Amino acid sequence: MDVARSDIVQSIAGRDKGKLFFVLDVEGEYLLLADGKVRRLESPKRKKRKHAVLAARYECRTADKIRSGEKVTNSELRRTLAQYGGEGDQDQEG
């Protein structure tokens, strides 16, 4: 499955390995990623596609805003990723 704008990806390489990000844009083999905390909307992380894996196509208001080009805030990104991460943790066993 190919990664598209507004998807949630997980970093699989680098010092941010294991962290979740929203895809803000796709530029060829690079993804522009933000999590609203360390990587804010003002300075998204530029990461190669092969260093990130699709975590989810999460249907939410934040994803809709990213897709449509509406203004999104860093707090919205943080809140949505925390909600998604919380749901993912409940399904995993230890």
PDB file of N, CA, C and O in Angstrom:
ATOM      1  N   MET A   1       0.843  -1.173   0.000  1.00  0.00           N
ATOM      2  CA  MET A   1       0.000   0.000   0.000  1.00  0.00           C
ATOM      3  C   MET A   1       0.895   1.246   0.000  1.00  0.00           C
ATOM      4  O   MET A   1       1.843   1.337   0.780  1.00  0.00           O
ATOM      5  N   ASP A   2       0.590   2.181  -0.865  1.00  0.00           N
ATOM      6  CA  ASP A   2       1.418   3.366  -1.003  1.00  0.00           C
ATOM      7  C   ASP A   2       0.999   4.445   0.007  1.00  0.00           C
ATOM      8  O   ASP A   2      -0.179   4.579   0.340  1.00  0.00           O
ATOM      9  N   VAL A   3       1.966   5.191   0.474  1.00  0.00           N
ATOM     10  CA  VAL A   3       1.716   6.259   1.445  1.00  0.00           C
ATOM     11  C   VAL A   3       1.224   7.499   0.709  1.00  0.00           C
ATOM     12  O   VAL A   3       1.786   7.890  -0.314  1.00  0.00           O
ATOM     13  N   ALA A   4       0.171   8.110   1.238  1.00  0.00           N
ATOM     14  CA  ALA A   4      -0.409   9.300   0.630  1.00  0.00           C
ATOM     15  C   ALA A   4      -0.533  10.410   1.674  1.00  0.00           C
ATOM     16  O   ALA A   4      -0.338  10.191   2.869  1.00  0.00           O
ATOM     17  N   ARG A   5      -0.856  11.576   1.197  1.00  0.00           N
ATOM     18  CA  ARG A   5      -1.044  12.735   2.060  1.00  0.00           C
ATOM     19  C   ARG A   5      -2.125  12.445   3.107  1.00  0.00           C
ATOM     20  O   ARG A   5      -3.150  11.843   2.787  1.00  0.00           O
ATOM     21  N   SER A   6      -1.906  12.862   4.330  1.00  0.00           N
ATOM     22  CA  SER A   6      -2.797  12.736   5.488  1.00  0.00           C
ATOM     23  C   SER A   6      -2.766  11.354   6.145  1.00  0.00           C
ATOM     24  O   SER A   6      -3.508  11.119   7.098  1.00  0.00           O
ATOM     25  N   ASP A   7      -1.925  10.435   5.658  1.00  0.00           N
ATOM     26  CA  ASP A   7      -1.766   9.136   6.308  1.00  0.00           C
ATOM     27  C   ASP A   7      -0.911   9.283   7.558  1.00  0.00           C
ATOM     28  O   ASP A   7      -0.174  10.258   7.707  1.00  0.00           O
ATOM     29  N   ILE A   8      -1.013   8.319   8.445  1.00  0.00           N
ATOM     30  CA  ILE A   8      -0.141   8.265   9.612  1.00  0.00           C
ATOM     31  C   ILE A   8       0.926   7.225   9.322  1.00  0.00           C
ATOM     32  O   ILE A   8       0.616   6.089   8.964  1.00  0.00           O
ATOM     33  N   VAL A   9       2.188   7.619   9.480  1.00  0.00           N
ATOM     34  CA  VAL A   9       3.304   6.704   9.243  1.00  0.00           C
ATOM     35  C   VAL A   9       4.130   6.569  10.513  1.00  0.00           C
ATOM     36  O   VAL A   9       4.089   7.421  11.401  1.00  0.00           O
ATOM     37  N   GLN A  10       4.883   5.471  10.574  1.00  0.00           N
ATOM     38  CA  GLN A  10       5.799   5.248  11.676  1.00  0.00           C
ATOM     39  C   GLN A  10       7.211   5.218  11.110  1.00  0.00           C
ATOM     40  O   GLN A  10       7.478   4.540  10.118  1.00  0.00           O
ATOM     41  N   SER A  11       8.101   5.950  11.742  1.00  0.00           N
ATOM     42  CA  SER A  11       9.491   5.987  11.328  1.00  0.00           C
ATOM     43  C   SER A  11      10.150   4.651  11.674  1.00  0.00           C
ATOM     44  O   SER A  11       9.971   4.131  12.775  1.00  0.00           O
ATOM     45  N   ILE A  12      10.914   4.096  10.724  1.00  0.00           N
ATOM     46  CA  ILE A  12      11.601   2.827  10.978  1.00  0.00           C
ATOM     47  C   ILE A  12      13.116   2.984  10.945  1.00  0.00           C
ATOM     48  O   ILE A  12      13.843   2.000  11.080  1.00  0.00           O
ATOM     49  N   ALA A  13      13.599   4.216  10.767  1.00  0.00           N
ATOM     50  CA  ALA A  13      15.037   4.466  10.758  1.00  0.00           C
ATOM     51  C   ALA A  13      15.318   5.874  11.259  1.00  0.00           C
ATOM     52  O   ALA A  13      14.496   6.780  11.125  1.00  0.00           O
ATOM     53  N   GLY A  14      16.502   6.033  11.841  1.00  0.00           N
ATOM     54  CA  GLY A  14      16.910   7.344  12.331  1.00  0.00           C
ATOM     55  C   GLY A  14      16.638   7.516  13.808  1.00  0.00           C
ATOM     56  O   GLY A  14      16.140   6.604  14.469  1.00  0.00           O
ATOM     57  N   ARG A  15      16.966   8.687  14.323  1.00  0.00           N
ATOM     58  CA  ARG A  15      16.797   8.928  15.763  1.00  0.00           C
ATOM     59  C   ARG A  15      15.334   9.042  16.182  1.00  0.00           C
ATOM     60  O   ARG A  15      15.019   8.983  17.371  1.00  0.00           O
ATOM     61  N   ASP A  16      14.436   9.205  15.202  1.00  0.00           N
ATOM     62  CA  ASP A  16      13.004   9.262  15.502  1.00  0.00           C
ATOM     63  C   ASP A  16      12.326   7.907  15.289  1.00  0.00           C
ATOM     64  O   ASP A  16      11.102   7.840  15.174  1.00  0.00           O
ATOM     65  N   LYS A  17      13.100   6.842  15.235  1.00  0.00           N
ATOM     66  CA  LYS A  17      12.589   5.486  14.997  1.00  0.00           C
ATOM     67  C   LYS A  17      11.480   5.134  15.988  1.00  0.00           C
ATOM     68  O   LYS A  17      11.630   5.311  17.197  1.00  0.00           O
ATOM     69  N   GLY A  18      10.359   4.630  15.450  1.00  0.00           N
ATOM     70  CA  GLY A  18       9.240   4.222  16.276  1.00  0.00           C
ATOM     71  C   GLY A  18       8.191   5.293  16.499  1.00  0.00           C
ATOM     72  O   GLY A  18       7.112   4.991  17.008  1.00  0.00           O
ATOM     73  N   LYS A  19       8.473   6.534  16.135  1.00  0.00           N
ATOM     74  CA  LYS A  19       7.525   7.629  16.364  1.00  0.00           C
ATOM     75  C   LYS A  19       6.516   7.726  15.219  1.00  0.00           C
ATOM     76  O   LYS A  19       6.797   7.357  14.079  1.00  0.00           O
ATOM     77  N   LEU A  20       5.333   8.234  15.564  1.00  0.00           N
ATOM     78  CA  LEU A  20       4.262   8.412  14.592  1.00  0.00           C
ATOM     79  C   LEU A  20       4.242   9.842  14.066  1.00  0.00           C
ATOM     80  O   LEU A  20       4.501  10.794  14.802  1.00  0.00           O
ATOM     81  N   PHE A  21       3.930   9.975  12.774  1.00  0.00           N
ATOM     82  CA  PHE A  21       3.863  11.275  12.114  1.00  0.00           C
ATOM     83  C   PHE A  21       2.695  11.302  11.136  1.00  0.00           C
ATOM     84  O   PHE A  21       2.285  10.264  10.617  1.00  0.00           O
ATOM     85  N   PHE A  22       2.163  12.495  10.889  1.00  0.00           N
ATOM     86  CA  PHE A  22       1.227  12.709   9.793  1.00  0.00           C
ATOM     87  C   PHE A  22       2.031  13.066   8.548  1.00  0.00           C
ATOM     88  O   PHE A  22       3.025  13.785   8.639  1.00  0.00           O
ATOM     89  N   VAL A  23       1.611  12.570   7.388  1.00  0.00           N
ATOM     90  CA  VAL A  23       2.224  12.942   6.123  1.00  0.00           C
ATOM     91  C   VAL A  23       1.547  14.229   5.654  1.00  0.00           C
ATOM     92  O   VAL A  23       0.348  14.243   5.378  1.00  0.00           O
ATOM     93  N   LEU A  24       2.324  15.304   5.567  1.00  0.00           N
ATOM     94  CA  LEU A  24       1.786  16.584   5.117  1.00  0.00           C
ATOM     95  C   LEU A  24       1.832  16.705   3.603  1.00  0.00           C
ATOM     96  O   LEU A  24       0.965  17.331   2.994  1.00  0.00           O
ATOM     97  N   ASP A  25       2.851  16.101   3.000  1.00  0.00           N
ATOM     98  CA  ASP A  25       3.000  16.169   1.551  1.00  0.00           C
ATOM     99  C   ASP A  25       3.934  15.070   1.092  1.00  0.00           C
ATOM    100  O   ASP A  25       4.718  14.539   1.878  1.00  0.00           O
ATOM    101  N   VAL A  26       3.847  14.728  -0.190  1.00  0.00           N
ATOM    102  CA  VAL A  26       4.709  13.724  -0.799  1.00  0.00           C
ATOM    103  C   VAL A  26       5.457  14.401  -1.937  1.00  0.00           C
ATOM    104  O   VAL A  26       4.845  14.979  -2.836  1.00  0.00           O
ATOM    105  N   GLU A  27       6.793  14.328  -1.896  1.00  0.00           N
ATOM    106  CA  GLU A  27       7.641  14.920  -2.930  1.00  0.00           C
ATOM    107  C   GLU A  27       8.538  13.836  -3.506  1.00  0.00           C
ATOM    108  O   GLU A  27       9.648  13.620  -3.019  1.00  0.00           O
ATOM    109  N   GLY A  28       8.058  13.151  -4.543  1.00  0.00           N
ATOM    110  CA  GLY A  28       8.843  12.085  -5.142  1.00  0.00           C
ATOM    111  C   GLY A  28       9.091  10.964  -4.153  1.00  0.00           C
ATOM    112  O   GLY A  28       8.146  10.336  -3.676  1.00  0.00           O
ATOM    113  N   GLU A  29      10.367  10.704  -3.837  1.00  0.00           N
ATOM    114  CA  GLU A  29      10.690   9.639  -2.882  1.00  0.00           C
ATOM    115  C   GLU A  29      10.744  10.135  -1.443  1.00  0.00           C
ATOM    116  O   GLU A  29      11.078   9.373  -0.537  1.00  0.00           O
ATOM    117  N   TYR A  30      10.418  11.409  -1.226  1.00  0.00           N
ATOM    118  CA  TYR A  30      10.455  11.988   0.117  1.00  0.00           C
ATOM    119  C   TYR A  30       9.047  12.279   0.643  1.00  0.00           C
ATOM    120  O   TYR A  30       8.126  12.575  -0.118  1.00  0.00           O
ATOM    121  N   LEU A  31       8.912  12.186   1.959  1.00  0.00           N
ATOM    122  CA  LEU A  31       7.682  12.531   2.650  1.00  0.00           C
ATOM    123  C   LEU A  31       7.965  13.709   3.564  1.00  0.00           C
ATOM    124  O   LEU A  31       9.033  13.774   4.173  1.00  0.00           O
ATOM    125  N   LEU A  32       7.030  14.638   3.670  1.00  0.00           N
ATOM    126  CA  LEU A  32       7.130  15.725   4.638  1.00  0.00           C
ATOM    127  C   LEU A  32       6.254  15.347   5.823  1.00  0.00           C
ATOM    128  O   LEU A  32       5.039  15.206   5.687  1.00  0.00           O
ATOM    129  N   LEU A  33       6.881  15.183   6.988  1.00  0.00           N
ATOM    130  CA  LEU A  33       6.216  14.648   8.165  1.00  0.00           C
ATOM    131  C   LEU A  33       6.186  15.654   9.308  1.00  0.00           C
ATOM    132  O   LEU A  33       7.111  16.448   9.480  1.00  0.00           O
ATOM    133  N   ALA A  34       5.108  15.607  10.086  1.00  0.00           N
ATOM    134  CA  ALA A  34       5.003  16.444  11.279  1.00  0.00           C
ATOM    135  C   ALA A  34       4.238  15.686  12.351  1.00  0.00           C
ATOM    136  O   ALA A  34       3.328  14.910  12.057  1.00  0.00           O
ATOM    137  N   ASP A  35       4.627  15.927  13.612  1.00  0.00           N
ATOM    138  CA  ASP A  35       3.915  15.321  14.735  1.00  0.00           C
ATOM    139  C   ASP A  35       3.331  16.379  15.669  1.00  0.00           C
ATOM    140  O   ASP A  35       2.621  16.041  16.616  1.00  0.00           O
ATOM    141  N   GLY A  36       3.623  17.655  15.412  1.00  0.00           N
ATOM    142  CA  GLY A  36       3.080  18.738  16.225  1.00  0.00           C
ATOM    143  C   GLY A  36       3.855  19.005  17.497  1.00  0.00           C
ATOM    144  O   GLY A  36       3.560  19.963  18.210  1.00  0.00           O
ATOM    145  N   LYS A  37       4.839  18.177  17.794  1.00  0.00           N
ATOM    146  CA  LYS A  37       5.607  18.346  19.034  1.00  0.00           C
ATOM    147  C   LYS A  37       7.060  18.645  18.692  1.00  0.00           C
ATOM    148  O   LYS A  37       7.488  19.797  18.766  1.00  0.00           O
ATOM    149  N   VAL A  38       7.810  17.637  18.325  1.00  0.00           N
ATOM    150  CA  VAL A  38       9.214  17.830  17.948  1.00  0.00           C
ATOM    151  C   VAL A  38       9.305  18.378  16.527  1.00  0.00           C
ATOM    152  O   VAL A  38      10.055  19.316  16.255  1.00  0.00           O
ATOM    153  N   ARG A  39       8.532  17.777  15.629  1.00  0.00           N
ATOM    154  CA  ARG A  39       8.476  18.247  14.248  1.00  0.00           C
ATOM    155  C   ARG A  39       7.155  18.957  14.039  1.00  0.00           C
ATOM    156  O   ARG A  39       6.106  18.333  13.876  1.00  0.00           O
ATOM    157  N   ARG A  40       7.234  20.278  14.048  1.00  0.00           N
ATOM    158  CA  ARG A  40       6.038  21.097  13.960  1.00  0.00           C
ATOM    159  C   ARG A  40       5.682  21.368  12.496  1.00  0.00           C
ATOM    160  O   ARG A  40       6.466  21.082  11.592  1.00  0.00           O
ATOM    161  N   LEU A  41       4.509  21.913  12.282  1.00  0.00           N
ATOM    162  CA  LEU A  41       4.034  22.226  10.931  1.00  0.00           C
ATOM    163  C   LEU A  41       4.937  23.232  10.227  1.00  0.00           C
ATOM    164  O   LEU A  41       5.079  23.205   9.004  1.00  0.00           O
ATOM    165  N   GLU A  42       5.546  24.120  11.014  1.00  0.00           N
ATOM    166  CA  GLU A  42       6.394  25.165  10.440  1.00  0.00           C
ATOM    167  C   GLU A  42       7.699  24.608   9.874  1.00  0.00           C
ATOM    168  O   GLU A  42       8.289  25.208   8.977  1.00  0.00           O
ATOM    169  N   SER A  43       8.149  23.472  10.389  1.00  0.00           N
ATOM    170  CA  SER A  43       9.403  22.867   9.907  1.00  0.00           C
ATOM    171  C   SER A  43       9.258  21.349   9.873  1.00  0.00           C
ATOM    172  O   SER A  43       9.786  20.652  10.740  1.00  0.00           O
ATOM    173  N   PRO A  44       8.534  20.832   8.863  1.00  0.00           N
ATOM    174  CA  PRO A  44       8.309  19.393   8.801  1.00  0.00           C
ATOM    175  C   PRO A  44       9.592  18.614   8.505  1.00  0.00           C
ATOM    176  O   PRO A  44      10.538  19.140   7.918  1.00  0.00           O
ATOM    177  N   LYS A  45       9.597  17.356   8.926  1.00  0.00           N
ATOM    178  CA  LYS A  45      10.721  16.451   8.704  1.00  0.00           C
ATOM    179  C   LYS A  45      10.639  15.925   7.278  1.00  0.00           C
ATOM    180  O   LYS A  45       9.580  15.479   6.837  1.00  0.00           O
ATOM    181  N   ARG A  46      11.752  15.976   6.559  1.00  0.00           N
ATOM    182  CA  ARG A  46      11.832  15.431   5.210  1.00  0.00           C
ATOM    183  C   ARG A  46      12.491  14.057   5.328  1.00  0.00           C
ATOM    184  O   ARG A  46      13.657  13.956   5.711  1.00  0.00           O
ATOM    185  N   LYS A  47      11.751  13.009   5.000  1.00  0.00           N
ATOM    186  CA  LYS A  47      12.238  11.655   5.211  1.00  0.00           C
ATOM    187  C   LYS A  47      11.976  10.816   3.970  1.00  0.00           C
ATOM    188  O   LYS A  47      10.942  10.959   3.317  1.00  0.00           O
ATOM    189  N   LYS A  48      12.924   9.940   3.650  1.00  0.00           N
ATOM    190  CA  LYS A  48      12.740   9.046   2.504  1.00  0.00           C
ATOM    191  C   LYS A  48      11.626   8.058   2.797  1.00  0.00           C
ATOM    192  O   LYS A  48      11.446   7.619   3.933  1.00  0.00           O
ATOM    193  N   ARG A  49      10.873   7.709   1.740  1.00  0.00           N
ATOM    194  CA  ARG A  49       9.763   6.767   1.880  1.00  0.00           C
ATOM    195  C   ARG A  49      10.197   5.443   2.481  1.00  0.00           C
ATOM    196  O   ARG A  49       9.472   4.854   3.283  1.00  0.00           O
ATOM    197  N   LYS A  50      11.367   4.977   2.101  1.00  0.00           N
ATOM    198  CA  LYS A  50      11.806   3.659   2.561  1.00  0.00           C
ATOM    199  C   LYS A  50      12.125   3.652   4.060  1.00  0.00           C
ATOM    200  O   LYS A  50      12.295   2.583   4.645  1.00  0.00           O
ATOM    201  N   HIS A  51      12.209   4.821   4.683  1.00  0.00           N
ATOM    202  CA  HIS A  51      12.489   4.920   6.113  1.00  0.00           C
ATOM    203  C   HIS A  51      11.237   5.145   6.951  1.00  0.00           C
ATOM    204  O   HIS A  51      11.323   5.454   8.139  1.00  0.00           O
ATOM    205  N   ALA A  52      10.068   4.988   6.322  1.00  0.00           N
ATOM    206  CA  ALA A  52       8.792   5.127   7.030  1.00  0.00           C
ATOM    207  C   ALA A  52       7.832   4.070   6.505  1.00  0.00           C
ATOM    208  O   ALA A  52       7.854   3.716   5.326  1.00  0.00           O
ATOM    209  N   VAL A  53       6.995   3.577   7.397  1.00  0.00           N
ATOM    210  CA  VAL A  53       6.018   2.562   7.023  1.00  0.00           C
ATOM    211  C   VAL A  53       4.614   3.067   7.370  1.00  0.00           C
ATOM    212  O   VAL A  53       4.417   3.742   8.380  1.00  0.00           O
ATOM    213  N   LEU A  54       3.650   2.731   6.522  1.00  0.00           N
ATOM    214  CA  LEU A  54       2.273   3.158   6.736  1.00  0.00           C
ATOM    215  C   LEU A  54       1.734   2.529   8.012  1.00  0.00           C
ATOM    216  O   LEU A  54       1.742   1.307   8.160  1.00  0.00           O
ATOM    217  N   ALA A  55       1.269   3.357   8.926  1.00  0.00           N
ATOM    218  CA  ALA A  55       0.670   2.863  10.169  1.00  0.00           C
ATOM    219  C   ALA A  55      -0.846   2.791  10.013  1.00  0.00           C
ATOM    220  O   ALA A  55      -1.474   1.836  10.471  1.00  0.00           O
ATOM    221  N   ALA A  56      -1.439   3.807   9.364  1.00  0.00           N
ATOM    222  CA  ALA A  56      -2.897   3.809   9.215  1.00  0.00           C
ATOM    223  C   ALA A  56      -3.353   4.876   8.241  1.00  0.00           C
ATOM    224  O   ALA A  56      -2.686   5.888   8.025  1.00  0.00           O
ATOM    225  N   ARG A  57      -4.501   4.615   7.670  1.00  0.00           N
ATOM    226  CA  ARG A  57      -5.259   5.646   6.966  1.00  0.00           C
ATOM    227  C   ARG A  57      -6.371   6.009   7.939  1.00  0.00           C
ATOM    228  O   ARG A  57      -7.469   5.456   7.886  1.00  0.00           O
ATOM    229  N   TYR A  58      -6.071   6.934   8.815  1.00  0.00           N
ATOM    230  CA  TYR A  58      -6.940   7.280   9.936  1.00  0.00           C
ATOM    231  C   TYR A  58      -7.941   8.324   9.481  1.00  0.00           C
ATOM    232  O   TYR A  58      -7.557   9.431   9.106  1.00  0.00           O
ATOM    233  N   GLU A  59      -9.211   7.984   9.511  1.00  0.00           N
ATOM    234  CA  GLU A  59     -10.264   8.915   9.107  1.00  0.00           C
ATOM    235  C   GLU A  59     -10.660   9.777  10.299  1.00  0.00           C
ATOM    236  O   GLU A  59     -11.295   9.304  11.242  1.00  0.00           O
ATOM    237  N   CYS A  60     -10.280  11.032  10.242  1.00  0.00           N
ATOM    238  CA  CYS A  60     -10.599  11.959  11.318  1.00  0.00           C
ATOM    239  C   CYS A  60     -10.640  13.371  10.743  1.00  0.00           C
ATOM    240  O   CYS A  60     -10.305  13.591   9.579  1.00  0.00           O
ATOM    241  N   ARG A  61     -11.044  14.296  11.552  1.00  0.00           N
ATOM    242  CA  ARG A  61     -11.149  15.701  11.124  1.00  0.00           C
ATOM    243  C   ARG A  61      -9.781  16.254  10.731  1.00  0.00           C
ATOM    244  O   ARG A  61      -9.676  17.008   9.763  1.00  0.00           O
ATOM    245  N   THR A  62      -8.738  15.890  11.466  1.00  0.00           N
ATOM    246  CA  THR A  62      -7.393  16.389  11.169  1.00  0.00           C
ATOM    247  C   THR A  62      -6.926  15.901   9.792  1.00  0.00           C
ATOM    248  O   THR A  62      -6.373  16.678   9.014  1.00  0.00           O
ATOM    249  N   ALA A  63      -7.144  14.632   9.498  1.00  0.00           N
ATOM    250  CA  ALA A  63      -6.758  14.086   8.190  1.00  0.00           C
ATOM    251  C   ALA A  63      -7.533  14.767   7.062  1.00  0.00           C
ATOM    252  O   ALA A  63      -6.971  15.064   6.007  1.00  0.00           O
ATOM    253  N   ASP A  64      -8.824  15.013   7.287  1.00  0.00           N
ATOM    254  CA  ASP A  64      -9.642  15.711   6.293  1.00  0.00           C
ATOM    255  C   ASP A  64      -9.097  17.111   6.028  1.00  0.00           C
ATOM    256  O   ASP A  64      -9.047  17.558   4.882  1.00  0.00           O
ATOM    257  N   LYS A  65      -8.691  17.796   7.090  1.00  0.00           N
ATOM    258  CA  LYS A  65      -8.139  19.146   6.935  1.00  0.00           C
ATOM    259  C   LYS A  65      -6.834  19.124   6.139  1.00  0.00           C
ATOM    260  O   LYS A  65      -6.618  19.986   5.287  1.00  0.00           O
ATOM    261  N   ILE A  66      -5.974  18.159   6.404  1.00  0.00           N
ATOM    262  CA  ILE A  66      -4.703  18.057   5.665  1.00  0.00           C
ATOM    263  C   ILE A  66      -4.986  17.800   4.193  1.00  0.00           C
ATOM    264  O   ILE A  66      -4.382  18.429   3.323  1.00  0.00           O
ATOM    265  N   ARG A  67      -5.907  16.875   3.909  1.00  0.00           N
ATOM    266  CA  ARG A  67      -6.245  16.553   2.513  1.00  0.00           C
ATOM    267  C   ARG A  67      -6.816  17.750   1.771  1.00  0.00           C
ATOM    268  O   ARG A  67      -6.487  17.976   0.607  1.00  0.00           O
ATOM    269  N   SER A  68      -7.675  18.523   2.443  1.00  0.00           N
ATOM    270  CA  SER A  68      -8.347  19.640   1.772  1.00  0.00           C
ATOM    271  C   SER A  68      -7.515  20.917   1.750  1.00  0.00           C
ATOM    272  O   SER A  68      -7.872  21.878   1.069  1.00  0.00           O
ATOM    273  N   GLY A  69      -6.402  20.935   2.493  1.00  0.00           N
ATOM    274  CA  GLY A  69      -5.551  22.113   2.505  1.00  0.00           C
ATOM    275  C   GLY A  69      -5.951  23.168   3.523  1.00  0.00           C
ATOM    276  O   GLY A  69      -5.423  24.279   3.505  1.00  0.00           O
ATOM    277  N   GLU A  70      -6.885  22.829   4.417  1.00  0.00           N
ATOM    278  CA  GLU A  70      -7.281  23.769   5.474  1.00  0.00           C
ATOM    279  C   GLU A  70      -6.155  23.923   6.487  1.00  0.00           C
ATOM    280  O   GLU A  70      -5.239  23.103   6.551  1.00  0.00           O
ATOM    281  N   LYS A  71      -6.242  24.991   7.278  1.00  0.00           N
ATOM    282  CA  LYS A  71      -5.236  25.239   8.311  1.00  0.00           C
ATOM    283  C   LYS A  71      -5.372  24.216   9.435  1.00  0.00           C
ATOM    284  O   LYS A  71      -6.457  24.008   9.978  1.00  0.00           O
ATOM    285  N   VAL A  72      -4.255  23.585   9.770  1.00  0.00           N
ATOM    286  CA  VAL A  72      -4.196  22.609  10.851  1.00  0.00           C
ATOM    287  C   VAL A  72      -3.247  23.156  11.908  1.00  0.00           C
ATOM    288  O   VAL A  72      -2.253  23.798  11.570  1.00  0.00           O
ATOM    289  N   THR A  73      -3.537  22.914  13.172  1.00  0.00           N
ATOM    290  CA  THR A  73      -2.649  23.381  14.235  1.00  0.00           C
ATOM    291  C   THR A  73      -1.809  22.223  14.757  1.00  0.00           C
ATOM    292  O   THR A  73      -2.155  21.053  14.589  1.00  0.00           O
ATOM    293  N   ASN A  74      -0.697  22.579  15.395  1.00  0.00           N
ATOM    294  CA  ASN A  74       0.181  21.567  15.984  1.00  0.00           C
ATOM    295  C   ASN A  74      -0.543  20.793  17.081  1.00  0.00           C
ATOM    296  O   ASN A  74      -0.321  19.593  17.240  1.00  0.00           O
ATOM    297  N   SER A  75      -1.401  21.462  17.832  1.00  0.00           N
ATOM    298  CA  SER A  75      -2.129  20.781  18.910  1.00  0.00           C
ATOM    299  C   SER A  75      -3.099  19.741  18.346  1.00  0.00           C
ATOM    300  O   SER A  75      -3.312  18.695  18.960  1.00  0.00           O
ATOM    301  N   GLU A  76      -3.689  20.023  17.180  1.00  0.00           N
ATOM    302  CA  GLU A  76      -4.565  19.037  16.547  1.00  0.00           C
ATOM    303  C   GLU A  76      -3.774  17.789  16.154  1.00  0.00           C
ATOM    304  O   GLU A  76      -4.243  16.667  16.343  1.00  0.00           O
ATOM    305  N   LEU A  77      -2.579  17.988  15.608  1.00  0.00           N
ATOM    306  CA  LEU A  77      -1.739  16.846  15.245  1.00  0.00           C
ATOM    307  C   LEU A  77      -1.395  16.019  16.479  1.00  0.00           C
ATOM    308  O   LEU A  77      -1.526  14.795  16.460  1.00  0.00           O
ATOM    309  N   ARG A  78      -0.958  16.674  17.549  1.00  0.00           N
ATOM    310  CA  ARG A  78      -0.595  15.971  18.780  1.00  0.00           C
ATOM    311  C   ARG A  78      -1.773  15.182  19.342  1.00  0.00           C
ATOM    312  O   ARG A  78      -1.633  14.017  19.717  1.00  0.00           O
ATOM    313  N   ARG A  79      -2.927  15.828  19.394  1.00  0.00           N
ATOM    314  CA  ARG A  79      -4.122  15.202  19.960  1.00  0.00           C
ATOM    315  C   ARG A  79      -4.523  13.967  19.149  1.00  0.00           C
ATOM    316  O   ARG A  79      -4.810  12.914  19.719  1.00  0.00           O
ATOM    317  N   THR A  80      -4.543  14.094  17.832  1.00  0.00           N
ATOM    318  CA  THR A  80      -4.956  12.988  16.974  1.00  0.00           C
ATOM    319  C   THR A  80      -3.968  11.831  17.043  1.00  0.00           C
ATOM    320  O   THR A  80      -4.381  10.674  17.114  1.00  0.00           O
ATOM    321  N   LEU A  81      -2.669  12.126  17.024  1.00  0.00           N
ATOM    322  CA  LEU A  81      -1.672  11.061  17.120  1.00  0.00           C
ATOM    323  C   LEU A  81      -1.735  10.368  18.479  1.00  0.00           C
ATOM    324  O   LEU A  81      -1.518   9.159  18.566  1.00  0.00           O
ATOM    325  N   ALA A  82      -2.028  11.116  19.531  1.00  0.00           N
ATOM    326  CA  ALA A  82      -2.167  10.515  20.863  1.00  0.00           C
ATOM    327  C   ALA A  82      -3.382   9.593  20.897  1.00  0.00           C
ATOM    328  O   ALA A  82      -3.318   8.509  21.476  1.00  0.00           O
ATOM    329  N   GLN A  83      -4.478  10.008  20.288  1.00  0.00           N
ATOM    330  CA  GLN A  83      -5.676   9.168  20.231  1.00  0.00           C
ATOM    331  C   GLN A  83      -5.394   7.902  19.440  1.00  0.00           C
ATOM    332  O   GLN A  83      -5.764   6.808  19.866  1.00  0.00           O
ATOM    333  N   TYR A  84      -4.742   8.041  18.292  1.00  0.00           N
ATOM    334  CA  TYR A  84      -4.423   6.877  17.471  1.00  0.00           C
ATOM    335  C   TYR A  84      -3.463   5.943  18.201  1.00  0.00           C
ATOM    336  O   TYR A  84      -3.654   4.727  18.205  1.00  0.00           O
ATOM    337  N   GLY A  85      -2.429   6.516  18.818  1.00  0.00           N
ATOM    338  CA  GLY A  85      -1.459   5.717  19.546  1.00  0.00           C
ATOM    339  C   GLY A  85      -2.085   4.985  20.707  1.00  0.00           C
ATOM    340  O   GLY A  85      -1.705   3.851  20.998  1.00  0.00           O
ATOM    341  N   GLY A  86      -3.030   5.603  21.373  1.00  0.00           N
ATOM    342  CA  GLY A  86      -3.733   4.981  22.488  1.00  0.00           C
ATOM    343  C   GLY A  86      -4.573   3.791  22.033  1.00  0.00           C
ATOM    344  O   GLY A  86      -4.643   2.770  22.717  1.00  0.00           O
ATOM    345  N   GLU A  87      -5.212   3.935  20.866  1.00  0.00           N
ATOM    346  CA  GLU A  87      -5.998   2.836  20.328  1.00  0.00           C
ATOM    347  C   GLU A  87      -5.116   1.677  19.928  1.00  0.00           C
ATOM    348  O   GLU A  87      -5.474   0.518  20.141  1.00  0.00           O
ATOM    349  N   GLY A  88      -3.950   1.980  19.343  1.00  0.00           N
ATOM    350  CA  GLY A  88      -3.024   0.936  18.915  1.00  0.00           C
ATOM    351  C   GLY A  88      -2.447   0.173  20.074  1.00  0.00           C
ATOM    352  O   GLY A  88      -2.222  -1.032  19.957  1.00  0.00           O
ATOM    353  N   ASP A  89      -2.193   0.833  21.204  1.00  0.00           N
ATOM    354  CA  ASP A  89      -1.602   0.188  22.373  1.00  0.00           C
ATOM    355  C   ASP A  89      -2.565  -0.807  23.009  1.00  0.00           C
ATOM    356  O   ASP A  89      -2.129  -1.809  23.576  1.00  0.00           O
ATOM    357  N   GLN A  90      -3.870  -0.547  22.924  1.00  0.00           N
ATOM    358  CA  GLN A  90      -4.839  -1.437  23.552  1.00  0.00           C
ATOM    359  C   GLN A  90      -4.896  -2.780  22.850  1.00  0.00           C
ATOM    360  O   GLN A  90      -5.175  -3.792  23.493  1.00  0.00           O
ATOM    361  N   ASP A  91      -4.640  -2.818  21.554  1.00  0.00           N
ATOM    362  CA  ASP A  91      -4.716  -4.050  20.789  1.00  0.00           C
ATOM    363  C   ASP A  91      -3.481  -4.926  20.933  1.00  0.00           C
ATOM    364  O   ASP A  91      -3.551  -6.131  20.689  1.00  0.00           O
ATOM    365  N   GLN A  92      -2.365  -4.353  21.320  1.00  0.00           N
ATOM    366  CA  GLN A  92      -1.117  -5.084  21.377  1.00  0.00           C
ATOM    367  C   GLN A  92      -0.953  -5.765  22.731  1.00  0.00           C
ATOM    368  O   GLN A  92      -1.328  -5.227  23.773  1.00  0.00           O
ATOM    369  N   GLU A  93      -0.386  -6.953  22.681  1.00  0.00           N
ATOM    370  CA  GLU A  93      -0.076  -7.670  23.909  1.00  0.00           C
ATOM    371  C   GLU A  93       1.417  -7.756  24.057  1.00  0.00           C
ATOM    372  O   GLU A  93       2.148  -7.830  23.070  1.00  0.00           O
ATOM    373  N   GLY A  94       1.869  -7.745  25.287  1.00  0.00           N
ATOM    374  CA  GLY A  94       3.138  -7.704  25.554  1.00  0.00           C
ATOM    375  C   GLY A  94       4.388  -8.110  25.695  1.00  0.00           C
ATOM    376  O   GLY A  94       5.252  -7.325  26.085  1.00  0.00           O
TER     377      GLY A  94
END
